[in-house]
Amino acid sequence: MLRKGRRFQNDIVIDLTSLLDVIFIILLILVCGQTTIGDDLNEAQIQAEYARTQAEAERQLYEEQQRAFASVLAVSVVVPYDENEITRRQIRLLKQGDEIQSIDLIGNDISDPVNEFKEILADYIEQNKERPTILSVNENDDHILYRDEVMVNRIFDELVQTYDNVYIVKGNTDEETK
């Protein structure tokens, strides 16, 4: 019987210890990296949830403001004039939900158009008694005569005293900065 033996006496032995060390180090780095990524992901999810909650609260506030705004009526009045023809002016009245109405003020006797203006406002307020009404005129505007501004404010004051749902907003009173 023949013995099977090694043919080469000097077999080459490969030492894989250092390779295994490197592989374990790489695995350790990957595992630690995964933990860090997981922590970052959790933190990002918490921040996203907080942002979503904040956005929902802002949306609810916006909807409440829209509902409140929808229940308030606004009336804006302007009385422009032409420097070349001061005796011809117009009261322009913009009521919420309506088109602009114009009432001509011609000459020095303007009592009839002023009474018409007052009646239009009073009717509008009377029809909407259940809703607050805000009246606005651009005060200190270069395009309104002082006497017209005083007349409109006097009518506004009378309406505030007559109706409980009327409020006046003073407009364009900020000083200009140069």
C-alpha angles and dihedrals in degrees: 000000000000122000119231107220141157116294095203121048097196103057115182112242116203114211109215096178096102091046090053090050091054092048092051092049091051091048090050091052091049093050092049090047091052090052091051092047090049091051091048090049092051091049091048090051091051091050091047091051090050091049090049091051091049091048091050091051090049091049092052091049090050092050091049090051091049091052091048092047091049090056094053122080122212129202121188123194128193127175107193123182138193114240090219094053112030094166091066113068137144133220106219114199122191114189120188109267095012137090122257113280120207126203117189119229105199125176128344099301103073099150095114096051090043090053089048090052091049092049092050091053094044092050092049092050092044092053091051101040093139093059128066113249123207118204120200135182125175103246122197088020116152090225098060127073116236092237090053091048091051091047093052093046091049090054091047090051091051091051092049090053092047100045129043095208098059124101131177125222116198110220136203096009097133115114114244117246116219 
